[in-house]
Amino acid sequence: MTLLAPTPRGSIPPSRVVELDAVVVGAGGAGLYAALELKQALGPEARIGVISKLHPTRSHTGAAQGGVCAALGNTEEDHWEWHWFDTVKGGDYLVDQDAAEVMCHDAVDTIINLEHLGLPFDRTDDGLINQRRFGGHTRNYGEGPVRRSCFAADRTGHAILQTLYQQCIRREVVFFDGTGPTSAANCRDDEVQVPDVRGLLLAEAEARLDAQPLTPELVLRPAEPLEPAGVVVGQRPRRGYASPFDRVILIVTKPLHGVIPNLVGRSLDDARVRLERLELEPEIRWAKGAAGIVLEQRPRPGLAAAPGIKIRLVVAR
Ligand SMILES: Cc1cc2nc3c(=O)[nH]c(=O)nc-3n(C[C@H](O)[C@H](O)[C@H](O)COP(=O)(O)OP(=O)(O)OC[C@H]3O[C@@H](n4cnc5c(N)ncnc54)[C@H](O)[C@@H]3O)c2cc1C
């Protein structure tokens, strides 16, 4: 994979092209640990990059104070299966139970690994990692509270970030932080870059993609009443990404009941007929001007109609 680190203006100087074997997005506790695991799995020669909006040590993980839980059983009896039960119950049984099983089972080794990486956990008098109570953690499947949280004073998340970041630097993980979000991960110059076509009418969006060339694939979603109809409201991939398939999915608003027509300049009778067809009601205001002609309308044309919506017409008399 080739990573092109953007300058503040978004241009891409060739001197900043970096060849990488793997890229992690996000430099919180999860991303930094993943980078270390990748290094371990791919070998010391592997070039691992981490893209992040923020400098790693400013990630939200730094806010965690209470501790990180694992059934070490250092201060009282505990089992990873109890931790698993608490996790699934704590997630109202909506949790991916297989993932929770892996997390709770592997948490014990992960904490030991963090300790070996240098995380300054609080200690018991015997020198073990100290553990304290934390919301929702119980012994014997809900019988009572258990001490399962491993902590570094009230700065556990801060300690996790500092430890993992230092280990990443030691292992020459490359960081691309503070340069912008994932749009920093551009691809090769010769690949097609997807333009931002959100907010455009479908025909205009299709013309822009065609020029790249990219093929649009439409997904229609019902337009809310009074929402612009036939407009691109979403796209995948997003702007700036290279499309691996030369196709871009466009989410386009499709009116269920029709589009409010342009009535300005029509006679009142004509306007009434057109509104009736869409089961829309006119609300008439009179003004001076050429007799019987619609001078203004609200809401504007092009919006999705829905039966019963009142269309205010200013009509000359
Ligand atoms: C106040 C507070 C207290 C907490 N206390 C505890 C606790 O005591 N114990 C506990 O277990 N959990 C606690 N949590 C929850 C825990 O901190 C988080 O679940 C955990 O830190 C999430 O880690 P993470 O790596 O997934 O995310 P984060 O630490 O949020 O990292 C996300 C990373 O992704 C980057 N990023 C985001 N968007 C983009 C993008 N578009 N492109 C590139 N990079 C991007 C960010 O810059 C950041 O580096 C607490 C949370 C809060 C807010």
The ligand as a Gaussian input file, in Angstrom:
#p B3LYP/6-31G(d) Opt

LIG

0 1
 C      -14.652000       9.954000      30.219000
 C      -14.469000       8.513000      29.836000
 C      -14.089000       7.599000      30.790000
 C      -13.921000       6.267000      30.441000
 N      -13.510000       5.407000      31.420000
 C      -13.275000       4.118000      31.097000
 C      -12.735000       3.235000      32.064000
 O      -12.461000       3.603000      33.198000
 N      -12.512000       1.945000      31.693000
 C      -12.786000       1.495000      30.429000
 O      -12.574000       0.312000      30.143000
 N      -13.294000       2.321000      29.491000
 C      -13.527000       3.620000      29.793000
 N      -14.005000       4.483000      28.838000
 C      -14.217000       3.971000      27.493000
 C      -12.861000       3.805000      26.793000
 O      -12.039000       4.922000      27.090000
 C      -13.031000       3.677000      25.287000
 O      -13.960000       2.644000      25.001000
 C      -11.722000       3.336000      24.616000
 O      -10.703000       4.215000      25.062000
 C      -11.864000       3.391000      23.113000
 O      -10.581000       3.207000      22.531000
 P      -10.386000       3.357000      20.995000
 O       -8.935000       3.159000      20.666000
 O      -11.363000       2.466000      20.291000
 O      -10.866000       4.859000      20.658000
 P      -10.165000       6.309000      20.897000
 O       -9.241000       6.339000      22.065000
 O      -11.289000       7.294000      20.863000
 O       -9.288000       6.469000      19.604000
 C       -9.859000       6.747000      18.340000
 C       -8.723000       7.194000      17.406000
 O       -9.224000       7.310000      16.084000
 C       -8.818000       8.564000      15.541000
 N       -9.826000       8.933000      14.559000
 C      -11.138000       9.172000      14.762000
 N      -11.736000       9.404000      13.591000
 C      -10.783000       9.316000      12.634000
 C      -10.775000       9.448000      11.232000
 N      -11.885000       9.749000      10.578000
 N       -9.598000       9.300000      10.573000
 C       -8.463000       9.013000      11.240000
 N       -8.422000       8.843000      12.568000
 C       -9.571000       9.000000      13.248000
 C       -8.712000       9.491000      16.743000
 O       -7.815000      10.566000      16.485000
 C       -8.122000       8.549000      17.784000
 O       -6.714000       8.477000      17.640000
 C      -14.168000       5.833000      29.137000
 C      -14.551000       6.738000      28.170000
 C      -14.698000       8.065000      28.517000
 C      -15.093000       9.044000      27.444000

